[in-house]
Amino acid sequence: MHRIHTAILAGLTALFASTSAHAVIILGATLTNAAENPPTVPTLVGGAPRPASFGTASFVLNDAQTAMTMSATITNIDVTGMQTADTNDNLVAAHIHAAANVTPTVNGPVVWGFFGNPDNDNNPDDLVVTPFATGVGGTFMSKWDLNEGNSTPTNPNVTLTTQLPFILTQRSYINFHTTQFGGGEIRGTLIVLSVPEPSTIALLALAALSLIGLGWHRRAMPRPIAG
């Protein structure tokens, strides 16, 4: 029986170690005109003001850190080119930017483009764009896969893995580019929102270890003598 408990203990310990190496990480971003560098003030082609554009984005980095899913919703940017009569608000590109020196007032290179040029969402192409049924804007859902990235001669070897040190330390941002603002109309810094507890399996492993320990303790206690 002792050998069986020892084997179970070893297996559960290994399971706990493997499941707690990384945890799923959730990130978020709030995109505004004011966050762009420089800030933007959207107007119609004729110069009259148009509604401020804005958005939110959420990201989930898997526990193996091999893929990061994205869901972003933007408002008052024309995602089809047909939601408004004006052309200034037409969406032309959307990217994630990152670098060691990125701050809210320092721009960085494109490291993963998922709409327009460059298009790095290609291994495989996961992008799904859902325009609003009414109003101006839409939702973008995609996934940054392990080997995707916008490698260039001046910024080579760009993959999800090489960019994670920047993504997890608020040195990256997502932005959406329009006809009026080719450098970006709205922008938001990626911020870690939560690192959930290790998986349920790992927690169960801990509980099982405790129960096994309790069982050993009870077996070690002398049995009462009848009489």
Residue pairs with C-beta under 8 A, 6 or more apart in sequence:
5 212
5 215
5 216
8 208
8 212
9 209
9 212
12 205
12 208
12 209
12 212
13 205
13 209
15 201
15 202
15 205
16 198
16 202
16 205
16 206
16 209
19 63
19 198
19 199
19 201
19 202
19 205
20 198
20 202
21 63
22 63
22 64
22 65
23 63
23 195
23 196
23 197
23 198
23 199
24 60
24 61
24 62
24 63
24 195
24 196
25 60
25 61
25 168
25 192
25 194
25 195
26 58
26 59
26 60
26 61
26 192
26 193
26 194
26 195
26 196
27 58
27 59
27 60
27 61
27 167
27 190
27 191
27 192
27 193
28 56
28 57
28 58
28 59
28 190
28 191
28 193
29 56
29 57
29 58
29 59
29 72
29 173
29 174
29 188
29 189
29 190
29 191
30 54
30 55
30 56
30 188
31 54
31 55
31 56
31 57
31 72
31 74
31 174
31 175
31 176
31 186
31 187
31 188
32 52
32 54
32 186
32 187
32 188
33 39
33 40
33 41
33 42
33 52
33 53
33 54
33 185
33 186
35 104
35 173
35 186
35 187
35 188
35 189
36 175
36 181
36 183
36 184
36 185
36 186
36 187
37 104
37 105
37 106
37 107
37 187
40 180
40 181
40 184
40 185
40 186
41 49
42 49
42 50
42 51
42 52
42 53
42 76
42 88
42 89
42 178
42 180
42 181
42 185
43 49
43 50
43 88
43 180
44 50
44 86
44 88
45 86
45 87
45 88
50 76
50 86
50 88
50 89
51 76
51 136
52 76
53 74
53 75
53 76
53 77
53 89
53 176
53 178
53 185
53 186
54 74
54 75
54 76
54 186
55 72
55 73
55 74
55 75
55 77
55 137
55 176
55 186
55 188
56 72
56 73
56 188
57 70
57 71
57 72
57 73
57 174
57 188
57 190
58 70
58 71
58 72
59 68
59 69
59 70
59 190
60 68
60 69
61 67
61 68
61 164
61 167
62 68
62 69
63 199
65 160
65 161
65 164
66 145
66 146
66 160
67 143
67 144
67 145
67 146
67 160
68 143
68 144
68 160
68 167
69 141
69 142
69 143
69 144
70 114
70 140
70 141
70 142
70 143
70 144
71 139
71 140
71 141
72 94
72 139
72 140
72 141
72 174
73 137
73 138
73 139
73 140
74 91
74 137
74 138
74 140
74 176
74 186
75 132
75 135
75 136
75 137
76 89
76 136
76 137
77 89
77 90
77 91
77 136
77 137
77 176
77 178
77 185
77 186
78 84
78 86
78 89
78 90
78 91
78 136
78 137
78 178
79 91
79 129
79 131
79 137
79 138
80 131
80 138
81 87
81 90
81 91
83 131
83 132
83 135
83 136
83 137
84 136
87 179
88 178
88 179
88 180
89 136
89 178
89 179
89 180
90 178
90 179
91 115
91 116
91 176
91 177
91 178
92 116
92 177
92 178
92 179
92 182
93 113
93 115
93 116
93 117
93 176
93 177
94 113
94 114
94 115
94 116
94 140
94 174
94 175
94 176
94 177
95 110
95 111
95 112
95 113
95 114
95 118
95 150
95 174
95 175
95 177
96 110
96 111
96 112
96 113
96 114
96 144
96 163
96 167
96 172
96 173
96 174
96 190
97 107
97 108
97 109
97 110
97 111
97 172
97 173
97 174
97 175
98 108
98 109
98 111
98 163
98 166
98 167
98 171
98 172
98 173
99 108
99 109
99 111
99 155
99 166
99 171
100 165
100 166
100 171
101 108
101 171
102 108
102 166
102 171
102 172
102 173
103 171
104 189
107 183
108 166
108 171
108 172
108 173
109 150
109 152
109 154
109 155
110 118
110 150
111 149
111 150
111 155
111 158
111 163
111 172
112 120
112 121
112 144
112 148
112 149
112 150
112 158
112 160
112 163
113 119
113 120
113 121
113 150
114 120
114 121
114 127
114 140
114 142
114 144
115 127
115 129
115 140
115 176
116 177
118 150
120 148
120 149
120 150
121 127
121 142
121 143
121 144
121 148
122 148
123 145
123 147
123 148
124 145
126 141
126 142
126 143
126 145
127 140
127 141
127 142
128 140
128 141
128 142
129 138
129 139
129 140
130 138
130 139
130 140
130 141
131 137
131 138
132 138
144 160
145 160
146 159
146 160
146 161
147 159
147 160
148 159
148 160
149 158
149 159
149 160
149 162
149 163
150 158
151 157
151 158
152 158
163 172
166 172
167 190
168 192
170 189
170 190
170 191
170 192
172 189
172 190
173 187
173 188
173 189
173 190
174 187
174 188
174 190
175 184
175 185
175 186
175 187
175 188
176 184
176 185
176 186
177 183
177 184
177 185
178 185
197 203
